[in-house]
Amino acid sequence: MNRETVVLNPRLAWREIQGRVVVISPEDSVVHELNETASFIWKHAERGRNVSEIADLLTTEFRVDAAQAQADTEGLLAVFSQKGLLAN
């Protein structure tokens, strides 16, 4: 998953409200309120970044170790995928 471009589900509606991303799944009317880290990852995925690029940015922004940033990014993207927030 390191070099894969992350593609958000195009059927979702989302907005940034006070620095946090809120995603709405219109098919099941579920609202996902993302925390600061998840919002950061979401916004960079929306900009077409791949997993490694997002992890590198996370390392700089949150001053975490590169391996931890990579694991956190991959883990969160797996959760996004399970919840149907990413394109298949």
C-alpha positions in Angstrom: 0.0 0.0 0.0 3.0 2.3 0.3 3.0 3.8 -3.2 -0.7 3.5 -4.0 -2.6 6.7 -4.6 -5.4 7.0 -2.2 -8.8 7.6 -3.9 -11.7 8.8 -1.9 -15.1 7.5 -2.6 -16.6 10.0 -5.0 -20.2 9.4 -3.8 -19.4 10.9 -0.4 -20.1 14.5 0.6 -17.5 16.1 2.9 -16.7 19.5 4.4 -14.0 20.9 6.7 -15.5 22.5 9.7 -13.2 24.3 12.2 -10.2 22.3 10.9 -11.9 18.9 11.1 -13.4 16.9 8.3 -17.0 15.7 8.4 -17.9 13.0 5.9 -21.4 12.0 5.0 -22.3 8.7 3.4 -25.5 9.5 1.5 -26.3 5.9 0.9 -26.7 5.1 4.6 -26.9 8.6 6.1 -23.9 8.0 8.3 -21.8 11.0 9.4 -18.1 10.5 10.1 -16.4 13.2 12.2 -12.7 12.8 11.8 -10.2 13.8 14.4 -7.2 16.1 13.7 -4.9 13.3 12.4 -7.6 11.6 10.3 -8.6 15.0 8.9 -5.0 15.7 7.9 -4.8 12.3 6.2 -8.2 12.8 4.4 -7.3 16.2 3.1 -4.0 15.0 1.6 -5.7 11.9 0.1 -8.1 14.3 -1.5 -5.1 16.1 -3.1 -4.0 12.9 -4.8 -1.1 12.0 -2.5 0.0 8.4 -2.1 0.3 6.5 1.2 4.1 7.2 1.5 3.7 10.9 0.8 0.9 11.2 3.3 3.0 9.4 5.9 6.0 11.7 5.2 3.8 14.7 5.6 2.4 13.3 8.9 6.0 12.8 10.2 6.7 16.5 9.6 3.4 17.9 10.8 3.0 15.9 14.0 6.7 15.2 14.7 6.4 11.5 14.9 8.8 8.8 13.8 8.6 7.7 10.2 7.7 4.1 10.9 4.9 5.2 13.3 3.6 7.6 10.7 3.6 5.0 8.0 1.8 2.5 10.3 -0.7 5.1 11.5 -1.5 6.2 7.9 -1.9 2.6 6.6 -4.1 1.7 9.6 -6.3 4.7 9.3 -6.7 4.2 5.5 -7.7 0.5 6.2 -10.4 1.8 8.5 -11.5 4.3 5.9 -11.7 1.5 3.4 -13.7 -0.8 5.7 -16.2 2.0 6.2 -16.6 2.5 2.5 -14.9 5.9 2.5 -12.4 5.0 -0.2 -13.0 4.1 -3.8 -12.7 0.4 -4.7 
